[in-house]
Amino acid sequence: MFSPIHLTIIMGKGNINDLMKFMLPYPDSVKAAALWLRAFVWDLYPETNELIYDNYNAVAFGWSPTDKAGDVFCSIAVCSDHVNFGFNRGVDFPDPQKVLIGNGSQYRYLRVRDKDDFPEEYMKQLLQLAYENSVARQKPVKKQITGETIVKSISPVKRRPGIRD
């Protein structure tokens, strides 16, 4: 098994070249949903950082008030036929409409195939709760980075749509 290459490449949020390269094997409809959700979060939280992980099973990117994965408050995982829009500590706040799924000890998410499936106003409320939770849990940082896209990890071996092991 190959270990992922851990790196830190910092670029402005408008530079999506690496992200588009990572998402190349995915269907256009999935890429469109992922990019729409990305813009949705960036518009609401422009001072946060986007952390990108080109992992073995999926491309994932999330937003953090720091450059630390442990501070990520929401994330997008690009899958073969949908996108998961999730909250890294989704168990820490209420979901009165019960739209989030997941049985893990922390992560909760919503499966999105199209932006019409996405309950924007409700997700804005949950995003605010998730962001506040992340900031409250945050440890002091030496150097604050804001409003950047950071490629954190690239897996040399990938399992993607159309690629067989």
DOMI-16933 format. One record per residue (C-alpha): z, y, x; residue in three letters. Coordinates in steps of 0.2 Angstrom, whole numbers. Example, Ala and Ser with C-alpha at 12.3 -4.5 7.8 and 13.67 -1.06 7.14 Angstrom:
REM residues 2
@Z = 39; Y = -22; X = 62; r = Ala
@Z = 36; Y = -5; X = 68; r = Ser
//
This chain:
REM residues 165
@Z = 0; Y = 0; X = 0; r = Met
@Z = -4; Y = 17; X = 6; r = Phe
@Z = 8; Y = 31; X = 6; r = Ser
@Z = 4; Y = 48; X = -1; r = Pro
@Z = 0; Y = 62; X = 11; r = Ile
@Z = 13; Y = 75; X = 8; r = His
@Z = 8; Y = 93; X = 11; r = Leu
@Z = 10; Y = 110; X = 5; r = Thr
@Z = -6; Y = 120; X = 2; r = Ile
@Z = -3; Y = 137; X = -6; r = Ile
@Z = -16; Y = 146; X = -15; r = Met
@Z = -18; Y = 158; X = -29; r = Gly
@Z = -17; Y = 151; X = -47; r = Lys
@Z = -36; Y = 156; X = -50; r = Gly
@Z = -41; Y = 144; X = -36; r = Asn
@Z = -44; Y = 128; X = -46; r = Ile
@Z = -56; Y = 120; X = -33; r = Asn
@Z = -44; Y = 106; X = -28; r = Asp
@Z = -38; Y = 103; X = -45; r = Leu
@Z = -56; Y = 101; X = -51; r = Met
@Z = -60; Y = 89; X = -37; r = Lys
@Z = -45; Y = 79; X = -41; r = Phe
@Z = -50; Y = 78; X = -60; r = Met
@Z = -68; Y = 74; X = -56; r = Leu
@Z = -68; Y = 56; X = -62; r = Pro
@Z = -60; Y = 60; X = -79; r = Tyr
@Z = -70; Y = 63; X = -95; r = Pro
@Z = -75; Y = 81; X = -99; r = Asp
@Z = -64; Y = 81; X = -115; r = Ser
@Z = -49; Y = 76; X = -105; r = Val
@Z = -52; Y = 89; X = -91; r = Lys
@Z = -55; Y = 102; X = -105; r = Ala
@Z = -38; Y = 98; X = -113; r = Ala
@Z = -29; Y = 99; X = -96; r = Ala
@Z = -37; Y = 115; X = -91; r = Leu
@Z = -33; Y = 123; X = -108; r = Trp
@Z = -15; Y = 117; X = -107; r = Leu
@Z = -14; Y = 124; X = -89; r = Arg
@Z = -20; Y = 141; X = -95; r = Ala
@Z = -8; Y = 140; X = -110; r = Phe
@Z = 7; Y = 138; X = -98; r = Val
@Z = 1; Y = 151; X = -85; r = Trp
@Z = -1; Y = 164; X = -98; r = Asp
@Z = 17; Y = 161; X = -103; r = Leu
@Z = 25; Y = 159; X = -86; r = Tyr
@Z = 14; Y = 169; X = -73; r = Pro
@Z = 28; Y = 170; X = -61; r = Glu
@Z = 31; Y = 152; X = -59; r = Thr
@Z = 23; Y = 140; X = -47; r = Asn
@Z = 11; Y = 126; X = -51; r = Glu
@Z = 14; Y = 110; X = -41; r = Leu
@Z = -1; Y = 98; X = -40; r = Ile
@Z = 1; Y = 80; X = -36; r = Tyr
@Z = -15; Y = 69; X = -34; r = Asp
@Z = -6; Y = 53; X = -37; r = Asn
@Z = -11; Y = 35; X = -37; r = Tyr
@Z = -11; Y = 33; X = -56; r = Asn
@Z = -14; Y = 51; X = -62; r = Ala
@Z = -17; Y = 69; X = -57; r = Val
@Z = -1; Y = 78; X = -62; r = Ala
@Z = 4; Y = 96; X = -61; r = Phe
@Z = 19; Y = 105; X = -67; r = Gly
@Z = 27; Y = 122; X = -67; r = Trp
@Z = 43; Y = 127; X = -57; r = Ser
@Z = 52; Y = 143; X = -54; r = Pro
@Z = 53; Y = 137; X = -36; r = Thr
@Z = 42; Y = 127; X = -25; r = Asp
@Z = 53; Y = 111; X = -28; r = Lys
@Z = 48; Y = 97; X = -39; r = Ala
@Z = 66; Y = 95; X = -45; r = Gly
@Z = 65; Y = 112; X = -53; r = Asp
@Z = 49; Y = 108; X = -63; r = Val
@Z = 52; Y = 112; X = -82; r = Phe
@Z = 35; Y = 106; X = -89; r = Cys
@Z = 21; Y = 96; X = -83; r = Ser
@Z = 3; Y = 89; X = -87; r = Ile
@Z = -2; Y = 72; X = -83; r = Ala
@Z = -21; Y = 68; X = -84; r = Val
@Z = -24; Y = 51; X = -91; r = Cys
@Z = -40; Y = 41; X = -94; r = Ser
@Z = -42; Y = 47; X = -112; r = Asp
@Z = -29; Y = 60; X = -115; r = His
@Z = -16; Y = 72; X = -107; r = Val
@Z = 3; Y = 70; X = -107; r = Asn
@Z = 11; Y = 87; X = -109; r = Phe
@Z = 29; Y = 84; X = -104; r = Gly
@Z = 46; Y = 91; X = -100; r = Phe
@Z = 55; Y = 84; X = -85; r = Asn
@Z = 72; Y = 86; X = -93; r = Arg
@Z = 66; Y = 85; X = -111; r = Gly
@Z = 82; Y = 76; X = -115; r = Val
@Z = 92; Y = 91; X = -111; r = Asp
@Z = 87; Y = 101; X = -126; r = Phe
@Z = 84; Y = 98; X = -145; r = Pro
@Z = 67; Y = 93; X = -152; r = Asp
@Z = 71; Y = 96; X = -171; r = Pro
@Z = 53; Y = 92; X = -176; r = Gln
@Z = 54; Y = 76; X = -166; r = Lys
@Z = 36; Y = 77; X = -159; r = Val
@Z = 41; Y = 72; X = -141; r = Leu
@Z = 40; Y = 54; X = -136; r = Ile
@Z = 48; Y = 44; X = -122; r = Gly
@Z = 62; Y = 32; X = -119; r = Asn
@Z = 66; Y = 37; X = -101; r = Gly
@Z = 83; Y = 44; X = -96; r = Ser
@Z = 75; Y = 62; X = -94; r = Gln
@Z = 57; Y = 64; X = -97; r = Tyr
@Z = 49; Y = 68; X = -114; r = Arg
@Z = 31; Y = 72; X = -118; r = Tyr
@Z = 18; Y = 75; X = -131; r = Leu
@Z = 1; Y = 66; X = -130; r = Arg
@Z = -14; Y = 78; X = -132; r = Val
@Z = -32; Y = 73; X = -134; r = Arg
@Z = -38; Y = 90; X = -140; r = Asp
@Z = -31; Y = 108; X = -142; r = Lys
@Z = -31; Y = 106; X = -161; r = Asp
@Z = -18; Y = 93; X = -159; r = Asp
@Z = -6; Y = 104; X = -150; r = Phe
@Z = 8; Y = 113; X = -160; r = Pro
@Z = 7; Y = 129; X = -150; r = Glu
@Z = 21; Y = 139; X = -158; r = Glu
@Z = 33; Y = 125; X = -157; r = Tyr
@Z = 29; Y = 121; X = -139; r = Met
@Z = 32; Y = 139; X = -135; r = Lys
@Z = 50; Y = 137; X = -141; r = Gln
@Z = 52; Y = 120; X = -132; r = Leu
@Z = 45; Y = 128; X = -116; r = Leu
@Z = 57; Y = 142; X = -117; r = Gln
@Z = 72; Y = 130; X = -118; r = Leu
@Z = 65; Y = 120; X = -104; r = Ala
@Z = 62; Y = 135; X = -93; r = Tyr
@Z = 80; Y = 141; X = -96; r = Glu
@Z = 87; Y = 124; X = -92; r = Asn
@Z = 77; Y = 124; X = -76; r = Ser
@Z = 83; Y = 141; X = -70; r = Val
@Z = 101; Y = 137; X = -75; r = Ala
@Z = 100; Y = 121; X = -64; r = Arg
@Z = 91; Y = 129; X = -50; r = Gln
@Z = 99; Y = 129; X = -33; r = Lys
@Z = 98; Y = 145; X = -21; r = Pro
@Z = 81; Y = 145; X = -11; r = Val
@Z = 79; Y = 153; X = 6; r = Lys
@Z = 61; Y = 160; X = 2; r = Lys
@Z = 56; Y = 163; X = -16; r = Gln
@Z = 37; Y = 159; X = -19; r = Ile
@Z = 31; Y = 165; X = -36; r = Thr
@Z = 14; Y = 164; X = -46; r = Gly
@Z = 6; Y = 151; X = -34; r = Glu
@Z = -3; Y = 135; X = -35; r = Thr
@Z = 4; Y = 122; X = -22; r = Ile
@Z = -4; Y = 105; X = -18; r = Val
@Z = 11; Y = 95; X = -14; r = Lys
@Z = 4; Y = 77; X = -12; r = Ser
@Z = -13; Y = 68; X = -11; r = Ile
@Z = -13; Y = 49; X = -13; r = Ser
@Z = -27; Y = 41; X = -1; r = Pro
@Z = -29; Y = 27; X = -14; r = Val
@Z = -32; Y = 31; X = -32; r = Lys
@Z = -34; Y = 22; X = -49; r = Arg
@Z = -45; Y = 32; X = -59; r = Arg
@Z = -57; Y = 30; X = -74; r = Pro
@Z = -72; Y = 20; X = -69; r = Gly
@Z = -64; Y = 15; X = -53; r = Ile
@Z = -59; Y = -4; X = -51; r = Arg
@Z = -46; Y = -10; X = -39; r = Asp
//
